[in-house]
Amino acid sequence: MWIDTHCHLDAHEFGAESLAVAQRAGAAGVGMIVIPAVERGNFGVVAQLAASAPNVSYALGIHPICVPQAREEDLLALRTAVEAALIDPRFVAIGEIGLDFFIPMLCEAAMREKQDHFFREQLRMARDYALPVLMHVRRSQDQVLKHVRQIRPAGGIAHAFNGSFQQAQMYIDLGFKLGFGGAMTFTRALQIRRLATTLPLDALVLETDAPDIAPAWVHPARNSPEQLPAIGAALAELRAMAPGDVQAAMKANALSALPRLSAIVG
């Protein structure tokens, strides 16, 4: 089975198709799809999707892009939601959380400070409940690493990793896996392809980030978790491995990064 460790199946781009997409992905061999929340308003949505499809699980968190509109009470609501979700086997992580220094508005001093605050509070939550984190690290690798070193959550995934080999090793040393997806299928994505080829296999997990980061054969159309097996085959080609061997390794790595998945993945 393939495991999509990061997919926004609740996004508006899927409309009313979310459950049908999950079903088609399952038929294609995607045995589990992890949906991270992005804001307080969709905590219940991702949980309900996970309850409605046998191959869906979820994470709860506040995305850095949603931080400008977020309020302090949203962190309290997140902690309450996490405490309640601990009895749900389909709840697997805190996420999507992190920092984003790509969007200009998020780079302003006050917003960087607010991002730092929300990220640190959510890292502390993950540490308090011994939960892994799904981290957004766009243009922010060193700052993310600084906070992770200080707070030390229980591992997780650096989603859509596109840093240096040195930064990759720092995440690995801290117990994190690195998420790779459609970006590595573009021949012009030389750095990502080098990383995907040469990093230790046991440090990688696969993801689609659907509906975003579509692979080369789909771009610029909507991405889907149905594409994960073909993305896995692309990784196998890059590493000169059999697709079945990559599939087995990626499943083991996902279960290592997100231990609560083991209760619902055969």
Phi, psi and omega in degrees: 000147173263146177238120175271105187279359181199107182209125181270069185294343179272359184297152184297337180299335179274347179054231180269010186270358191308311182291324177294321178296317178299320179295316179295321178298318178300318179296333179276357178108006179271099187280344178205139178233126179260122179255114174275139171288162179234343181200166182306323184295342180245015175304312182290329182295312182292324177295320180292320176300316180297326179286344187259351183224134184291341182249033180230136172228178187211163173232159180237131179183177179241115184291144180301330179291338178268355182298322180305325181268349184287153178240164182301325181292342176294327176293321176295320178296323178296315180299319178297317180295320179295315179301318180291327184281347183300336178274354181266115181296343180274355174271121191237347187192169167265124181170160008267125180234169177145208182224147178226113177246030176263316180285124187307317182299327181283349181269353178295149190305313182296323182284327174298319179295319179292319176302313179304315182298310182295321179295313182296319180296322179285327172298319178296321177300314180299318178295317182299323184256010179054046181249145173287167181236145171256113192249132172271124190230028187291120181055030187216022188305310186293321179292319176300313180300322179300312181293320180297319179298323183285324188259330174058067172290177185275056176070198182139213187226132168272102188288141178052051185295133179210041179261203180269169175297323179296315178296321177302316181295326178296316177298315181299317180296333179272004176091019182259152167263163183243128184272130178233145181208223188301332183301328184283355179273355179269126183297335180280349182276067191297316182294315180297320180292324176296316179299313182297331183277324192250344176292155178304136182302325183284002176262356188254147165228159180256151182205160172252330190057023179304141012275006183264178177047055179294146176292169188303324185281352179250323183309136008263019180286175181296132175281162183208150176298342175299339182279352187299317179301321179290325175295319176298321177295325177295320177296318178300319179295317179300323184263005180054049180237162173287137180305322180297324178291321177294318179302313181296318180294318182293324176296313180299320181293320179296319179292328176291318181288326185234076189302331181293342176298332184301334181287341185236355179254126180282000000 
